[in-house]
Amino acid sequence: MSVGENRMDAFQYTGLPARVLFGFGTIAKVGDELASLGCRRAFVLSDPHHATGAAARLMQVLGALGVALSTDAVMHTPTDVTERVAEKLAACNADCLVALGGGSTIGLAKALALRTDLPQIVLPTTYAGSEATPVLGETRDGQKTTIRSLKVLPEVIVYDVELTYGLPPAISLVSGINAIAHAVESLYAQDANPVTSSLAEQGIAALGRALPAITSDPADRNARADALFGAWVCGACLGTVGMSLHHKLCHVLGGSFGLPHAETHTVILPHAVAYNAPAAPAAIGRVARALGADRAAQALFDLAAMNGAPTSLREIGMSQSDLDEAATAAVGSPYWNPRPVERDAIRALLDDAYNGHRPS
């Protein structure tokens, strides 16, 4: 879908139903949000990193409304962890889920919501953006699959910029580039539309200027707000359109080979953009414009490299001997993509990503 210079093409756009609170210190309003949902028994989800900090503070804010705290969330939402936490959830007769953390915690909350249909309030602490999407990725027996359902879309998102102050610059960077990937793919998606595309440019631009500033000064209040806003916008883009090659590759590499989620997105994104550039020049041009650059793939690679993020699959734990298997898996059941997904070309892409080559 494209917007011509002198005409508007037909398109479809479905807005997602969610309430968003954005600001500083908004964690204090979570109890009010529970009341607005008619809930009184919250099952709180987080991860070991936040157990004694922000999650403990959230439990204090909730008081008697917080009936249990689970810090079991782990990367890639393995179903065995979900099933174990579901038993704890059933035992405490909760009427809602409150999740504080990054993509792993929010993924666990979504997986539980899918199984129970309980409402969710989420407080993101990274820039993953999954809180704004009706998409759930789960891993079972080493295979990661995704579903799209409004049952997993949180009812309320509470963005508290202060919760991101302690996010280390290195994690901020890869988490933010992960968010940029959501917006990039929305620009050349099969169901792209002018509403989502405008948001995508805005989100990419916000993160493109925020991430170097955070790397230079992690306490930069304005950059932190820019990054969190950009993450929301980019996540909302992914929520309204389909995914393509980039996400397929990351799901294969993460689910089947155990690579870290955000770092994998960071390494793969420039190469996926370079792969699709000949087939989607207008969309890729908008990415470049949002980043203030001439070429999108190179700008994305440089955003990672110049700020200290990983740029190769090798440095995040991929074995070169697994590249053939990964290429075969990626073309086995491909997502729709503007350029045909061909095995030899994908194998070459993975080789470039493994070695950390700057796209040419």
C-alpha positions in Angstrom: 0.0 0.0 0.0 1.4 3.4 -0.9 0.4 7.0 -0.9 1.0 8.4 -4.4 2.0 12.0 -4.9 -1.3 12.9 -6.5 -3.7 10.1 -5.3 -4.6 8.1 -2.3 -4.7 4.3 -2.7 -7.4 2.2 -1.0 -6.4 0.8 2.4 -7.7 -0.8 5.5 -6.7 0.3 9.0 -7.9 -1.2 12.3 -7.1 0.8 15.5 -6.3 -1.3 18.5 -8.4 -0.9 21.7 -6.0 0.0 24.6 -5.7 2.7 27.2 -2.3 4.3 27.5 -0.9 6.4 30.4 2.4 8.1 29.6 4.5 10.2 32.0 6.8 10.3 35.0 5.9 8.5 38.2 2.8 6.9 36.7 3.4 3.7 38.6 1.4 5.4 41.4 -1.7 5.2 39.3 -1.8 1.4 38.8 -4.3 0.9 41.6 -6.7 3.4 40.0 -6.4 1.5 36.7 -7.3 -1.7 38.5 -10.4 0.0 39.9 -11.4 1.2 36.4 -11.3 -2.4 35.2 -13.4 -3.5 38.2 -10.5 -5.7 39.5 -9.4 -6.3 43.0 -7.0 -9.3 43.0 -3.9 -8.7 40.8 -1.4 -11.4 40.0 1.8 -9.5 39.5 4.4 -10.7 37.0 8.1 -9.6 36.7 11.6 -11.1 36.4 14.5 -11.7 38.7 16.2 -8.5 37.7 13.3 -6.4 39.1 12.3 -8.6 42.0 13.8 -6.4 44.8 13.4 -3.1 43.0 10.6 -1.9 40.8 8.5 -5.1 41.2 8.7 -4.7 45.0 7.7 -1.1 44.7 4.7 -2.1 42.5 3.6 -4.5 45.2 3.8 -1.7 47.7 1.7 0.6 45.5 -0.9 -2.2 45.1 -1.1 -3.1 48.7 -3.9 -5.6 49.3 -4.8 -5.5 45.6 -1.6 -7.5 44.8 -2.3 -11.1 45.8 0.9 -12.7 44.4 4.2 -11.9 42.7 5.9 -14.2 40.2 9.4 -13.3 39.0 9.6 -16.4 36.7 9.6 -14.6 33.3 12.4 -15.7 30.9 13.3 -15.0 27.3 11.3 -16.4 24.3 8.2 -17.3 26.5 8.8 -21.1 26.8 5.5 -22.9 27.3 6.8 -25.0 30.2 7.4 -21.8 32.2 4.0 -20.5 31.3 2.3 -23.7 32.4 4.2 -23.6 35.7 3.2 -20.0 36.4 -0.4 -20.7 35.3 -0.6 -23.2 38.3 0.4 -20.4 40.7 -2.1 -18.1 39.0 -5.0 -20.5 39.4 -4.1 -21.1 43.1 -4.6 -17.4 44.1 -8.0 -16.7 42.4 -6.7 -13.5 40.7 -9.0 -11.4 38.5 -6.3 -9.6 36.5 -2.7 -9.6 35.5 -0.2 -6.8 36.2 3.1 -7.2 34.4 6.2 -5.0 35.0 9.3 -5.7 32.9 10.6 -6.1 29.4 9.4 -8.2 26.5 9.9 -11.5 28.4 7.6 -10.5 31.3 5.0 -9.0 29.0 5.1 -12.1 26.8 4.4 -14.3 29.9 1.5 -12.1 30.8 0.1 -12.4 27.2 0.5 -16.2 27.3 -1.4 -16.3 30.6 -4.1 -14.0 29.2 -4.5 -16.2 26.2 -5.2 -19.2 28.5 -7.4 -17.4 31.0 -8.8 -14.3 29.3 -7.9 -12.2 32.3 -7.4 -8.5 31.7 -3.9 -7.1 31.7 -2.2 -3.9 32.9 1.5 -3.7 31.8 4.3 -1.4 32.8 7.2 -1.7 30.3 10.7 -1.2 31.5 12.5 -1.6 28.1 11.8 -0.5 24.6 10.6 -3.9 23.2 7.2 -2.5 22.3 5.3 -5.8 22.5 2.9 -4.4 25.0 1.3 -2.5 22.2 0.7 -5.5 20.0 -1.9 -8.4 19.8 1.0 -10.7 19.0 2.4 -13.5 21.2 5.5 -15.5 20.4 5.9 -18.8 22.4 8.6 -21.4 22.3 7.8 -25.1 22.6 10.5 -27.8 22.1 12.9 -25.3 20.5 10.4 -24.0 18.0 9.0 -20.4 18.3 5.6 -19.7 16.8 3.5 -16.6 16.8 -0.2 -15.9 17.1 -2.2 -12.8 16.6 -5.2 -12.4 18.9 -6.9 -9.5 20.7 -7.1 -11.8 23.7 -3.4 -11.1 24.3 -3.5 -7.3 23.8 -3.2 -5.6 27.2 -6.1 -3.5 28.2 -4.0 -0.8 29.9 -0.4 0.3 29.2 1.3 2.4 31.9 4.4 4.0 30.6 6.5 5.4 33.5 9.7 7.0 32.1 11.3 6.7 35.5 11.2 2.9 35.3 13.7 3.1 32.4 16.3 5.3 34.1 18.2 2.3 35.4 18.2 0.5 32.0 21.9 0.2 31.1 22.9 2.0 27.8 23.8 -1.3 26.2 20.4 -2.8 26.8 18.7 0.4 26.0 20.4 0.4 22.6 19.5 -3.1 21.5 16.0 -2.8 23.0 15.5 0.4 21.0 16.7 -1.1 17.8 14.4 -4.0 18.4 11.5 -1.5 18.5 12.7 0.3 15.3 12.5 -3.1 13.6 8.7 -3.2 14.3 8.2 0.1 12.6 10.5 -0.7 9.7 8.6 -3.9 8.8 5.3 -2.0 9.0 6.4 0.3 6.2 6.7 -2.5 3.7 4.1 -4.9 5.1 1.4 -6.4 2.8 -1.3 -4.5 4.7 0.7 -1.3 5.1 -1.4 1.9 5.3 -0.8 5.6 5.5 -1.8 5.9 9.2 0.6 3.2 10.4 3.4 4.4 8.0 3.2 8.0 9.4 3.5 6.6 12.9 6.4 4.4 11.9 8.4 7.3 10.7 7.7 9.2 13.9 8.7 6.2 16.0 11.9 5.5 14.1 12.9 9.2 14.3 12.3 9.4 18.0 14.4 6.3 18.7 17.1 7.3 16.2 17.8 10.6 18.0 17.2 9.1 21.6 19.5 6.1 21.5 22.8 7.9 20.9 21.8 10.5 23.5 21.2 7.7 26.1 24.5 6.1 25.2 26.2 9.4 25.9 24.1 10.2 29.0 21.9 7.5 30.5 20.3 10.0 32.8 19.1 12.2 29.9 15.4 12.7 30.9 14.3 13.9 27.5 16.1 11.1 25.6 14.5 8.5 27.9 11.0 10.0 27.3 11.7 10.1 23.5 12.8 6.5 23.5 9.8 5.2 25.5 7.4 7.1 23.3 9.2 5.8 20.2 8.9 2.3 21.5 5.2 2.6 22.0 4.7 4.1 18.5 6.8 1.3 16.9 5.0 -1.4 18.8 1.6 0.0 17.8 2.8 -0.2 14.2 3.6 -3.9 14.5 0.2 -4.4 16.2 -1.8 -3.2 13.2 0.0 -4.9 10.3 1.7 -8.2 9.5 5.4 -9.2 9.9 7.9 -10.1 7.2 11.4 -11.5 6.7 13.1 -9.7 9.5 10.8 -11.1 12.2 10.8 -14.5 10.6 14.6 -14.7 10.8 14.6 -13.4 14.4 12.0 -16.0 15.4 14.0 -18.8 13.9 17.3 -17.6 15.4 15.8 -17.0 18.9 13.5 -19.9 19.2 15.6 -22.6 17.6 19.1 -21.5 18.5 18.5 -19.6 21.8 20.0 -16.3 20.7 19.1 -13.3 22.8 16.0 -11.5 21.5 16.9 -7.8 21.3 20.5 -8.5 20.2 19.3 -10.7 17.4 16.9 -8.0 16.1 19.8 -5.5 16.3 22.1 -7.7 14.2 19.6 -8.9 11.6 17.7 -5.6 10.9 20.3 -3.9 8.6 20.6 -7.1 6.6 16.9 -7.6 6.3 16.5 -4.0 5.2 19.3 -4.4 2.6 17.6 -7.6 1.3 14.2 -5.9 0.9 15.4 -2.5 -0.4 15.3 -3.3 -4.1 11.7 -4.6 -3.8 10.4 -1.8 -1.5 12.4 1.4 -2.3 9.7 3.9 -1.2 9.3 2.2 2.2 13.1 1.8 2.8 13.5 5.5 1.7 11.1 6.5 4.5 13.4 4.6 7.0 16.4 6.5 5.8 14.5 9.8 6.0 13.4 9.1 9.6 17.1 8.5 10.5 18.4 11.5 8.6 20.5 9.3 6.4 20.9 8.6 2.7 20.8 4.8 3.0 18.7 3.0 5.6 20.5 -0.3 5.9 23.9 1.3 6.5 22.4 3.9 8.9 20.9 1.1 11.0 24.2 -0.8 11.0 26.0 2.3 12.1 23.5 3.2 14.8 24.4 -0.1 16.4 28.1 -0.1 15.6 28.9 3.5 16.6 27.1 3.1 20.0 28.6 -0.2 21.0 25.9 -2.7 20.1 26.6 -6.1 18.6 26.8 -6.3 14.9 27.4 -10.0 14.2 25.6 -13.2 15.0 29.0 -14.7 16.0 29.4 -12.3 19.0 25.9 -13.1 20.3 26.4 -16.9 20.4 25.5 -18.2 16.9 27.5 -21.2 15.6 28.6 -20.9 12.0 27.7 -24.6 11.6 24.1 -23.8 12.3 23.7 -21.2 9.5 22.6 -23.8 6.9 19.9 -25.1 9.2 18.7 -21.6 10.0 18.4 -20.7 6.3 16.4 -23.8 5.6 14.1 -23.1 8.5 13.6 -19.5 7.5 12.4 -20.5 4.0 10.4 -23.5 5.1 7.3 -21.5 6.2 8.1 -17.9 5.3 6.1 -14.8 6.3 4.9 -12.6 3.4 7.7 -10.5 2.2 8.0 -7.8 -0.6 11.0 -9.7 -2.1 10.8 -13.5 -2.7 12.4 -15.4 0.2 15.0 -17.6 -1.6 17.2 -20.0 0.2 20.5 -19.1 -1.3 19.9 -15.4 -0.8 18.9 -16.0 2.8 22.0 -18.1 3.4 24.1 -15.2 2.0 22.2 -12.8 4.3 22.9 -14.9 7.3 26.6 -15.2 6.4 26.9 -11.4 6.2 25.1 -11.1 9.6 27.3 -13.8 11.1 30.5 -12.0 10.1 29.2 -8.6 10.9 29.6 -7.2 7.4 28.3 -3.7 6.9 25.6 -3.8 4.2 27.0 -2.6 0.9 
